[in-house]
Amino acid sequence: MSAAASDSETARPASGPLLGVRVIDLTATLMGPYCTQLLADMGADVIKVEPPQGDTTRYLQQGHRPGMSEMFTNLARGKRSIVLDLKQPEALAVLERLLAGADVCLHSMRHRAVERLGLAYERVRQLRPDIIYANLYGYGRSGPYADWPAYDDTIQGIAGLARLQERVVGEPRYVPTVMADKIAGMTAAYAIAMALFHRQRTGEGQELEIAMFETMVSFLMVEHIGGALYDPPQGETLYQRAIAPHRRPYATLDGYLSVLIYNDRQWQRFVALAGHPPALCDPRFADLASRSRHVDEMYQHLAEVLATRSTADWLEALQQAGIPAVPLRSLQELTEDPHLLQTGFFQSQQTKEGRLRFPGIPTRFSRTPGRIREAAPRLGEHTRAVLAEAGCSAEQIDQLLRNGGAAEALDSD
């Protein structure tokens, strides 16, 4: 086996700090499923409860078979899928059995919808008093936007991110990744882990609320809080360096380079490397505070200097000087990146969907490492097994399947 990837011919057993934690996942699309991907990678038994048509993410890309898009195959890795039509009382009763044996329940329905189903926290805690119950919303339920539908694009828009892009490119733009969904999903994962830690110490379960809008505003205002920190506000709500028009990869003689010359020591070393050009010796750039006030002019002059040598020449000189500088990579190139290959980040294994190469787990635990176990499940692949674990007899399961309250995967390969 090479250092590039770890190989396995079968699904691997779970391992990780959440081993033994059972999660009932009632979420769909991306925010919640990304949260439960993180939990599953860390050893949790994630039971993904899907409607008869399945999670919409199953169909967003082509995939090798219907309902198994590449996004879903990675996003739902290591989870178990059961199909329940929660509009049928028999299926809802089965879900309640599952909740009674669960440590965590999370959903991404609007509050009114989850109340109509009879699955709000006050009901679920009657089934399992110490359950960790997480509401994943677009907007916090105590505000006037509570019933608005939410997707990544709309949250990028209302949370200010699209307007930040306007400052750079001249018109409002979404960033080319589903940032709001994933940041909220990560936030939900750490909130659930914290609640489990509290339960471990006290025995108390609790209800959590994670809202995409509030999460994204908090995320953006780490650096962009600016004058809004004061009450009343004093100055612009903005971190000027982040939106400087010339903050971009630098063109070299033969390509591009990503460089950040940040502190005074790095600046002095770079000026020396560049041969003390007059533009960089300007008093406006003498120290970090001054450079911050004139950041875009600084970037413009840096661009002129960096265009005078090749990418390889600059990389060697800058890295020897301890100045952060890296070549640009495309997403395609990352699968052959020498660092990722050496650390074994991408993990290849044989699955029921063929031989797949998964993006790895970015966190490492010395005693309880996480593990990628298997590709995403087929729709309803584990329905029969999970219902049996919940105490349903074979006759009850067959009846549910006949009545459409539950469904299982049609193929068995």
The 8 nearest C-alpha neighbors of each residue, nearest first, counted from 0:
[[1, 2, 5, 6, 4, 3, 7, 347],
 [2, 0, 3, 4, 5, 343, 6, 340],
 [1, 3, 341, 4, 343, 340, 0, 342],
 [4, 2, 340, 343, 1, 341, 345, 5],
 [5, 3, 346, 343, 347, 2, 345, 1],
 [4, 6, 346, 347, 343, 0, 7, 3],
 [7, 5, 348, 347, 4, 346, 8, 0],
 [6, 8, 348, 9, 349, 5, 347, 10],
 [7, 9, 349, 348, 6, 350, 10, 11],
 [10, 8, 7, 11, 349, 350, 348, 373],
 [11, 9, 373, 372, 12, 350, 8, 7],
 [10, 12, 372, 9, 13, 373, 7, 371],
 [13, 11, 372, 14, 10, 370, 42, 371],
 [12, 14, 42, 370, 11, 372, 18, 15],
 [15, 13, 42, 369, 18, 370, 368, 12],
 [14, 16, 369, 41, 42, 367, 368, 17],
 [15, 17, 367, 18, 41, 42, 368, 14],
 [18, 16, 42, 43, 15, 41, 20, 19],
 [19, 17, 42, 43, 15, 20, 16, 14],
 [18, 20, 17, 43, 21, 44, 42, 16],
 [21, 19, 43, 17, 18, 102, 44, 22],
 [20, 22, 44, 101, 102, 43, 45, 19],
 [23, 21, 103, 45, 104, 101, 44, 24],
 [24, 22, 104, 46, 45, 103, 47, 25],
 [23, 25, 47, 105, 26, 46, 48, 22],
 [26, 24, 106, 48, 105, 23, 47, 27],
 [27, 25, 106, 107, 31, 24, 32, 105],
 [26, 28, 54, 32, 29, 31, 107, 25],
 [27, 29, 56, 55, 54, 32, 30, 26],
 [30, 28, 32, 31, 33, 180, 27, 181],
 [31, 29, 180, 184, 33, 181, 32, 183],
 [30, 32, 34, 26, 33, 29, 184, 27],
 [31, 33, 35, 29, 34, 30, 36, 27],
 [34, 32, 36, 31, 35, 30, 184, 29],
 [35, 33, 184, 31, 188, 32, 37, 36],
 [34, 36, 38, 32, 37, 33, 39, 31],
 [37, 35, 33, 39, 38, 34, 74, 75],
 [36, 38, 35, 40, 34, 39, 41, 33],
 [37, 39, 35, 41, 36, 40, 43, 34],
 [40, 38, 43, 36, 42, 41, 37, 77],
 [41, 39, 37, 370, 369, 38, 42, 371],
 [40, 42, 369, 15, 38, 39, 17, 16],
 [41, 43, 18, 15, 14, 17, 13, 39],
 [44, 42, 39, 20, 17, 18, 38, 45],
 [43, 45, 21, 22, 20, 39, 46, 42],
 [46, 44, 22, 78, 43, 39, 21, 47],
 [47, 45, 79, 23, 24, 80, 78, 22],
 [46, 48, 24, 80, 79, 45, 49, 81],
 [47, 49, 81, 25, 82, 24, 80, 46],
 [50, 48, 82, 53, 81, 47, 54, 83],
 [49, 51, 53, 52, 84, 82, 83, 48],
 [50, 52, 53, 82, 84, 49, 83, 406],
 [53, 51, 50, 54, 49, 55, 378, 82],
 [54, 52, 50, 49, 51, 55, 378, 57],
 [53, 55, 56, 27, 57, 49, 28, 52],
 [56, 54, 57, 58, 28, 53, 59, 27],
 [57, 55, 28, 59, 58, 54, 71, 70],
 [56, 58, 66, 68, 67, 71, 55, 54],
 [57, 59, 56, 66, 60, 55, 68, 67],
 [60, 58, 56, 57, 68, 61, 55, 70],
 [61, 59, 68, 58, 62, 69, 70, 57],
 [60, 62, 68, 63, 58, 59, 69, 65],
 [61, 63, 68, 69, 67, 64, 60, 65],
 [64, 62, 61, 67, 65, 68, 352, 69],
 [63, 65, 62, 67, 66, 61, 68, 352],
 [66, 64, 67, 62, 63, 58, 61, 68],
 [65, 67, 57, 58, 68, 64, 378, 62],
 [68, 66, 57, 62, 65, 64, 72, 71],
 [69, 67, 62, 60, 57, 71, 70, 61],
 [68, 70, 72, 62, 71, 60, 73, 67],
 [71, 69, 68, 73, 72, 74, 60, 56],
 [70, 72, 74, 68, 57, 73, 69, 75],
 [73, 71, 375, 69, 374, 70, 74, 75],
 [72, 74, 76, 71, 70, 75, 374, 69],
 [75, 73, 71, 76, 72, 70, 36, 33],
 [76, 74, 375, 73, 71, 78, 72, 36],
 [77, 75, 375, 374, 73, 78, 373, 74],
 [76, 78, 373, 372, 39, 375, 374, 75],
 [79, 77, 45, 76, 75, 46, 375, 39],
 [78, 80, 46, 47, 381, 376, 45, 81],
 [81, 79, 47, 379, 381, 380, 376, 46],
 [80, 82, 382, 379, 48, 381, 49, 47],
 [81, 83, 49, 379, 406, 405, 50, 51],
 [84, 82, 405, 50, 404, 90, 85, 49],
 [85, 83, 404, 86, 50, 87, 90, 405],
 [84, 86, 91, 87, 90, 83, 88, 404],
 [85, 87, 84, 88, 91, 90, 116, 404],
 [86, 88, 85, 90, 89, 84, 404, 91],
 [89, 87, 91, 90, 92, 86, 85, 404],
 [90, 88, 92, 91, 87, 93, 404, 399],
 [89, 91, 404, 93, 92, 87, 88, 85],
 [92, 90, 88, 94, 85, 93, 89, 95],
 [91, 93, 95, 89, 90, 94, 88, 96],
 [94, 92, 96, 90, 95, 91, 89, 97],
 [95, 93, 97, 91, 96, 92, 98, 90],
 [94, 96, 98, 92, 93, 97, 99, 91],
 [97, 95, 93, 99, 94, 98, 389, 92],
 [96, 98, 94, 95, 99, 100, 389, 101],
 [99, 97, 101, 95, 100, 96, 94, 126],
 [98, 100, 126, 127, 96, 97, 101, 95],
 [99, 101, 98, 97, 96, 102, 127, 21],
 [102, 100, 98, 21, 103, 99, 22, 97],
 [101, 103, 130, 21, 20, 22, 131, 100],
 [104, 102, 131, 22, 101, 130, 132, 23],
 [103, 105, 23, 132, 22, 24, 133, 131],
 [106, 104, 133, 24, 132, 25, 134, 23],
 [105, 107, 25, 26, 134, 108, 135, 24],
 [106, 108, 135, 26, 136, 134, 31, 109],
 [109, 107, 106, 113, 112, 110, 136, 26],
 [108, 110, 112, 111, 136, 113, 146, 107],
 [109, 111, 113, 112, 114, 108, 140, 146],
 [110, 112, 114, 113, 109, 115, 146, 108],
 [113, 111, 115, 114, 110, 109, 108, 116],
 [112, 114, 116, 110, 115, 118, 111, 119],
 [113, 115, 117, 111, 119, 116, 112, 118],
 [116, 114, 112, 117, 113, 111, 118, 119],
 [117, 115, 113, 114, 118, 112, 85, 86],
 [116, 118, 114, 115, 119, 113, 122, 123],
 [119, 117, 116, 113, 114, 122, 123, 120],
 [120, 118, 114, 122, 121, 113, 117, 123],
 [119, 121, 123, 122, 124, 118, 132, 206],
 [122, 120, 124, 119, 123, 125, 118, 117],
 [123, 121, 120, 125, 124, 119, 118, 117],
 [122, 124, 120, 126, 125, 121, 118, 119],
 [123, 125, 128, 127, 126, 121, 122, 120],
 [126, 124, 123, 122, 127, 128, 121, 120],
 [125, 127, 99, 123, 124, 128, 98, 122],
 [126, 128, 124, 99, 130, 125, 129, 123],
 [129, 127, 124, 130, 125, 126, 204, 123],
 [204, 130, 128, 203, 127, 131, 202, 124],
 [131, 129, 204, 102, 127, 103, 128, 132],
 [130, 132, 103, 204, 205, 206, 102, 104],
 [131, 133, 206, 104, 105, 103, 130, 207],
 [134, 132, 207, 105, 208, 206, 104, 135],
 [133, 135, 208, 106, 105, 207, 136, 209],
 [136, 134, 107, 209, 210, 106, 208, 133],
 [137, 135, 210, 138, 107, 134, 209, 211],
 [136, 138, 211, 149, 210, 212, 148, 139],
 [139, 137, 210, 145, 136, 212, 144, 211],
 [140, 138, 210, 141, 145, 142, 136, 137],
 [139, 141, 145, 142, 138, 110, 146, 144],
 [142, 140, 139, 145, 143, 144, 138, 146],
 [141, 143, 144, 140, 145, 139, 138, 146],
 [142, 144, 145, 141, 146, 140, 147, 139],
 [145, 143, 147, 142, 146, 138, 139, 140],
 [144, 146, 140, 138, 143, 142, 147, 139],
 [147, 145, 144, 148, 109, 140, 143, 138],
 [146, 148, 144, 145, 149, 138, 137, 109],
 [147, 149, 146, 137, 150, 109, 145, 138],
 [150, 148, 137, 153, 147, 154, 151, 138],
 [149, 151, 153, 152, 154, 148, 137, 180],
 [150, 152, 154, 179, 153, 180, 177, 155],
 [153, 151, 155, 154, 150, 156, 173, 177],
 [152, 154, 156, 150, 155, 151, 149, 157],
 [153, 155, 151, 156, 157, 152, 158, 212],
 [156, 154, 160, 152, 158, 153, 161, 157],
 [155, 157, 153, 161, 154, 158, 159, 160],
 [156, 158, 154, 159, 155, 153, 212, 160],
 [159, 157, 155, 216, 156, 154, 160, 212],
 [160, 158, 162, 157, 161, 156, 163, 155],
 [159, 161, 163, 155, 162, 158, 156, 164],
 [162, 160, 172, 171, 164, 156, 173, 163],
 [163, 161, 165, 171, 164, 159, 160, 166],
 [162, 164, 160, 165, 166, 161, 159, 167],
 [165, 163, 161, 162, 167, 166, 172, 171],
 [164, 166, 170, 171, 169, 162, 163, 168],
 [165, 167, 163, 164, 169, 168, 242, 162],
 [166, 168, 164, 165, 244, 242, 169, 243],
 [169, 167, 165, 170, 164, 166, 171, 244],
 [168, 170, 165, 167, 166, 171, 164, 172],
 [171, 169, 165, 168, 172, 164, 166, 162],
 [170, 172, 165, 161, 162, 164, 169, 173],
 [173, 171, 161, 164, 170, 165, 174, 162],
 [172, 174, 161, 175, 155, 152, 171, 160],
 [173, 175, 176, 172, 161, 178, 164, 177],
 [176, 174, 173, 177, 178, 172, 152, 151],
 [175, 177, 178, 174, 173, 179, 181, 151],
 [178, 176, 180, 151, 179, 181, 175, 152],
 [177, 179, 181, 176, 180, 182, 151, 174],
 [178, 180, 182, 151, 181, 177, 215, 183],
 [181, 179, 30, 183, 178, 182, 151, 177],
 [180, 182, 184, 178, 183, 179, 30, 185],
 [181, 183, 185, 179, 184, 180, 178, 186],
 [182, 184, 186, 180, 181, 211, 185, 214],
 [185, 183, 34, 30, 181, 187, 182, 186],
 [186, 184, 188, 182, 187, 183, 34, 181],
 [185, 187, 183, 184, 189, 188, 190, 182],
 [186, 188, 190, 184, 185, 189, 191, 209],
 [189, 187, 185, 34, 191, 186, 190, 192],
 [188, 190, 192, 186, 191, 187, 193, 185],
 [191, 189, 187, 193, 192, 188, 186, 194],
 [190, 192, 194, 188, 189, 193, 187, 195],
 [191, 193, 189, 195, 190, 194, 196, 188],
 [194, 192, 196, 190, 195, 191, 189, 197],
 [193, 195, 197, 191, 196, 192, 198, 190],
 [194, 196, 198, 192, 193, 197, 199, 191],
 [195, 197, 199, 193, 194, 198, 192, 200],
 [198, 196, 194, 200, 199, 195, 201, 193],
 [199, 197, 202, 203, 195, 201, 200, 196],
 [198, 200, 196, 197, 202, 201, 195, 203],
 [201, 199, 197, 198, 202, 196, 203, 195],
 [200, 202, 198, 203, 199, 197, 204, 196],
 [201, 203, 198, 199, 200, 129, 204, 197],
 [204, 202, 198, 129, 201, 205, 197, 128],
 [129, 203, 205, 130, 131, 198, 128, 202],
 [204, 206, 131, 132, 203, 207, 130, 129],
 [205, 207, 132, 133, 131, 120, 208, 204],
 [208, 206, 133, 134, 132, 205, 209, 131],
 [207, 209, 134, 133, 135, 210, 206, 139],
 [208, 210, 135, 187, 136, 134, 207, 211],
 [211, 209, 136, 138, 137, 139, 213, 212],
 [212, 210, 137, 214, 183, 213, 215, 138],
 [213, 211, 215, 214, 138, 210, 154, 137],
 [212, 214, 216, 215, 210, 211, 217, 138],
 [215, 213, 211, 217, 212, 216, 210, 183],
 [214, 216, 218, 212, 217, 213, 211, 179],
 [217, 215, 213, 219, 218, 158, 214, 220],
 [218, 216, 214, 220, 215, 219, 213, 221],
 [217, 219, 215, 216, 220, 221, 214, 182],
 [220, 218, 216, 221, 217, 215, 223, 222],
 [219, 221, 224, 223, 217, 222, 218, 216],
 [220, 222, 219, 218, 223, 224, 217, 216],
 [223, 221, 220, 224, 238, 219, 225, 237],
 [222, 224, 237, 220, 238, 225, 236, 221],
 [223, 225, 220, 236, 227, 222, 228, 237],
 [226, 224, 236, 237, 223, 227, 228, 235],
 [225, 227, 234, 233, 235, 228, 232, 236],
 [228, 226, 232, 229, 225, 236, 224, 233],
 [227, 229, 226, 224, 225, 232, 230, 233],
 [230, 228, 232, 227, 231, 226, 233, 225],
 [231, 229, 232, 228, 227, 233, 226, 234],
 [230, 232, 229, 233, 227, 228, 226, 234],
 [233, 231, 227, 229, 230, 226, 234, 228],
 [234, 232, 226, 229, 227, 231, 235, 230],
 [233, 235, 226, 232, 236, 225, 227, 237],
 [234, 236, 226, 237, 225, 233, 227, 232],
 [237, 235, 225, 224, 226, 227, 223, 234],
 [236, 238, 223, 225, 235, 239, 224, 222],
 [239, 237, 223, 240, 241, 222, 225, 242],
 [238, 240, 241, 242, 237, 243, 294, 291],
 [241, 239, 243, 242, 238, 294, 291, 295],
 [240, 242, 239, 243, 238, 246, 237, 223],
 [241, 243, 240, 239, 167, 244, 166, 163],
 [242, 244, 240, 246, 295, 245, 241, 239],
 [245, 243, 167, 246, 242, 295, 247, 166],
 [246, 244, 243, 298, 247, 295, 299, 296],
 [247, 245, 243, 244, 298, 248, 242, 241],
 [246, 248, 245, 249, 257, 244, 298, 243],
 [249, 247, 257, 256, 255, 250, 246, 258],
 [248, 250, 256, 255, 302, 247, 257, 251],
 [249, 251, 255, 306, 254, 256, 248, 252],
 [252, 250, 306, 254, 255, 253, 309, 305],
 [253, 251, 309, 308, 306, 307, 254, 250],
 [252, 254, 251, 309, 310, 255, 250, 308],
 [255, 253, 251, 250, 310, 252, 256, 309],
 [256, 254, 250, 251, 249, 248, 327, 310],
 [255, 257, 326, 249, 248, 327, 325, 258],
 [256, 258, 248, 325, 324, 326, 249, 327],
 [259, 257, 324, 323, 256, 260, 325, 248],
 [260, 258, 261, 323, 324, 257, 322, 265],
 [261, 259, 265, 266, 258, 322, 262, 323],
 [260, 262, 259, 265, 266, 263, 287, 264],
 [261, 263, 265, 264, 287, 266, 260, 286],
 [264, 262, 266, 265, 286, 287, 267, 261],
 [263, 265, 267, 266, 262, 268, 261, 269],
 [266, 264, 268, 263, 262, 267, 260, 322],
 [267, 265, 263, 269, 264, 268, 260, 270],
 [266, 268, 270, 264, 269, 265, 263, 271],
 [269, 267, 265, 271, 266, 270, 272, 264],
 [268, 270, 272, 266, 271, 267, 273, 265],
 [269, 271, 275, 273, 267, 272, 268, 266],
 [270, 272, 274, 268, 269, 273, 275, 267],
 [273, 271, 269, 274, 270, 268, 275, 316],
 [272, 274, 270, 271, 275, 269, 276, 304],
 [273, 275, 271, 272, 276, 270, 269, 277],
 [274, 276, 270, 271, 273, 277, 280, 279],
 [277, 275, 278, 279, 274, 280, 273, 270],
 [278, 276, 280, 279, 275, 281, 274, 270],
 [279, 277, 280, 276, 281, 300, 275, 297],
 [280, 278, 281, 277, 276, 270, 284, 275],
 [281, 279, 277, 278, 282, 276, 275, 284],
 [280, 282, 283, 279, 278, 284, 277, 285],
 [283, 281, 285, 284, 280, 289, 286, 279],
 [284, 282, 281, 289, 285, 290, 293, 286],
 [285, 283, 290, 282, 289, 286, 281, 279],
 [284, 286, 282, 283, 289, 281, 290, 287],
 [287, 285, 289, 288, 284, 263, 290, 283],
 [286, 288, 290, 289, 291, 263, 262, 285],
 [287, 289, 291, 290, 286, 292, 284, 285],
 [290, 288, 292, 291, 286, 283, 287, 284],
 [289, 291, 284, 287, 293, 294, 292, 288],
 [292, 290, 294, 288, 289, 293, 287, 240],
 [291, 293, 289, 290, 294, 288, 283, 239],
 [294, 292, 290, 291, 296, 295, 297, 289],
 [293, 295, 291, 297, 290, 296, 292, 240],
 [294, 296, 298, 297, 243, 293, 245, 299],
 [297, 295, 299, 298, 294, 293, 300, 245],
 [296, 298, 294, 295, 300, 299, 301, 293],
 [299, 297, 301, 295, 296, 300, 245, 302],
 [298, 300, 296, 302, 297, 301, 245, 295],
 [301, 299, 303, 297, 302, 298, 296, 304],
 [302, 300, 298, 304, 303, 299, 305, 297],
 [301, 303, 299, 305, 300, 304, 249, 298],
 [304, 302, 300, 301, 306, 305, 299, 307],
 [305, 303, 301, 306, 302, 307, 300, 273],
 [304, 306, 302, 307, 303, 251, 301, 308],
 [305, 307, 251, 304, 303, 252, 250, 308],
 [306, 308, 305, 304, 252, 251, 309, 303],
 [309, 307, 252, 306, 251, 305, 312, 313],
 [308, 310, 252, 312, 251, 311, 253, 313],
 [309, 311, 313, 312, 251, 314, 254, 256],
 [312, 310, 314, 309, 313, 315, 308, 316],
 [313, 311, 309, 315, 310, 314, 316, 308],
 [312, 314, 316, 310, 315, 311, 317, 309],
 [315, 313, 311, 317, 312, 316, 318, 310],
 [314, 316, 318, 312, 313, 317, 319, 311],
 [317, 315, 313, 319, 314, 318, 320, 312],
 [318, 316, 320, 322, 314, 319, 315, 313],
 [317, 319, 321, 320, 315, 316, 322, 314],
 [318, 320, 316, 317, 321, 315, 322, 314],
 [319, 321, 317, 318, 322, 316, 268, 269],
 [322, 320, 318, 319, 317, 323, 265, 324],
 [321, 323, 317, 320, 318, 265, 324, 260],
 [324, 322, 259, 258, 321, 318, 260, 325],
 [325, 323, 258, 257, 322, 314, 317, 318],
 [324, 326, 257, 256, 327, 258, 314, 323],
 [327, 325, 256, 257, 328, 255, 324, 310],
 [326, 328, 256, 257, 255, 325, 329, 248],
 [329, 327, 332, 326, 330, 333, 331, 336],
 [328, 330, 332, 331, 333, 327, 334, 336],
 [331, 329, 333, 332, 328, 334, 335, 336],
 [330, 332, 329, 333, 334, 328, 335, 336],
 [333, 331, 329, 330, 334, 335, 328, 336],
 [334, 332, 336, 335, 330, 331, 329, 328],
 [333, 335, 332, 336, 331, 345, 339, 330],
 [336, 334, 333, 332, 337, 340, 339, 331],
 [335, 337, 333, 339, 338, 334, 340, 332],
 [338, 336, 340, 339, 341, 335, 333, 342],
 [337, 339, 341, 340, 336, 342, 343, 344],
 [340, 338, 344, 342, 336, 341, 337, 343],
 [339, 341, 3, 337, 343, 338, 342, 336],
 [340, 342, 338, 343, 339, 2, 3, 337],
 [343, 341, 339, 344, 340, 338, 2, 3],
 [344, 342, 4, 3, 340, 341, 345, 2],
 [343, 345, 359, 339, 342, 346, 340, 358],
 [346, 344, 358, 359, 357, 343, 4, 356],
 [345, 347, 4, 5, 357, 356, 359, 344],
 [348, 346, 356, 6, 355, 4, 5, 357],
 [347, 349, 7, 6, 354, 355, 8, 350],
 [348, 350, 354, 8, 353, 7, 9, 355],
 [351, 349, 353, 352, 354, 348, 374, 373],
 [350, 352, 353, 349, 412, 374, 354, 373],
 [353, 351, 350, 354, 374, 355, 63, 349],
 [354, 352, 350, 351, 349, 355, 348, 63],
 [353, 355, 349, 348, 350, 352, 347, 356],
 [356, 354, 347, 348, 353, 357, 349, 350],
 [355, 357, 347, 346, 345, 348, 358, 354],
 [358, 356, 346, 345, 359, 355, 347, 73],
 [359, 357, 345, 344, 346, 356, 360, 73],
 [358, 360, 344, 345, 357, 346, 361, 371],
 [359, 361, 362, 358, 344, 40, 369, 370],
 [362, 360, 359, 363, 344, 358, 369, 37],
 [363, 361, 360, 364, 369, 368, 359, 41],
 [364, 362, 368, 365, 361, 369, 360, 367],
 [363, 365, 368, 367, 366, 362, 369, 15],
 [364, 366, 367, 368, 363, 369, 362, 15],
 [367, 365, 364, 368, 15, 16, 363, 369],
 [368, 366, 15, 16, 364, 365, 369, 14],
 [369, 367, 364, 15, 363, 366, 365, 14],
 [370, 368, 15, 41, 40, 14, 42, 367],
 [369, 371, 40, 372, 14, 13, 41, 368],
 [372, 370, 40, 373, 77, 369, 76, 11],
 [371, 373, 11, 77, 10, 370, 12, 13],
 [374, 372, 77, 10, 76, 371, 350, 375],
 [375, 373, 76, 72, 77, 350, 73, 376],
 [374, 376, 76, 72, 75, 77, 73, 78],
 [377, 375, 80, 380, 79, 378, 374, 78],
 [376, 378, 380, 379, 408, 375, 80, 67],
 [379, 377, 380, 408, 80, 53, 376, 407],
 [378, 380, 407, 81, 408, 82, 80, 382],
 [379, 381, 408, 377, 378, 80, 407, 382],
 [382, 380, 80, 384, 81, 379, 383, 79],
 [383, 381, 81, 379, 385, 407, 384, 380],
 [382, 384, 386, 385, 381, 387, 396, 407],
 [385, 383, 387, 381, 386, 382, 388, 380],
 [386, 384, 388, 387, 382, 383, 381, 389],
 [387, 385, 389, 383, 388, 384, 391, 382],
 [386, 388, 391, 384, 390, 389, 385, 383],
 [387, 389, 385, 386, 390, 384, 391, 97],
 [390, 388, 386, 387, 97, 391, 96, 385],
 [389, 391, 387, 388, 392, 386, 96, 385],
 [392, 390, 387, 386, 389, 395, 396, 393],
 [391, 393, 395, 394, 396, 390, 387, 386],
 [392, 394, 396, 395, 397, 391, 387, 383],
 [393, 395, 397, 392, 396, 398, 391, 399],
 [396, 394, 398, 392, 397, 393, 391, 399],
 [395, 397, 399, 393, 398, 394, 400, 392],
 [398, 396, 400, 394, 395, 399, 401, 393],
 [397, 399, 395, 401, 396, 400, 402, 394],
 [400, 398, 404, 396, 402, 405, 397, 401],
 [399, 401, 405, 397, 403, 398, 406, 402],
 [400, 402, 398, 399, 403, 397, 404, 405],
 [403, 401, 399, 400, 404, 398, 405, 397],
 [404, 402, 405, 400, 401, 399, 406, 84],
 [403, 405, 84, 399, 90, 402, 83, 87],
 [406, 404, 83, 400, 403, 82, 399, 84],
 [407, 405, 82, 400, 379, 403, 83, 382],
 [406, 408, 379, 382, 380, 409, 82, 378],
 [407, 409, 379, 380, 378, 410, 377, 406],
 [408, 410, 407, 411, 380, 379, 378, 406],
 [411, 409, 408, 412, 380, 377, 407, 378],
 [410, 412, 409, 408, 380, 377, 351, 407],
 [411, 410, 351, 352, 409, 408, 377, 380]]
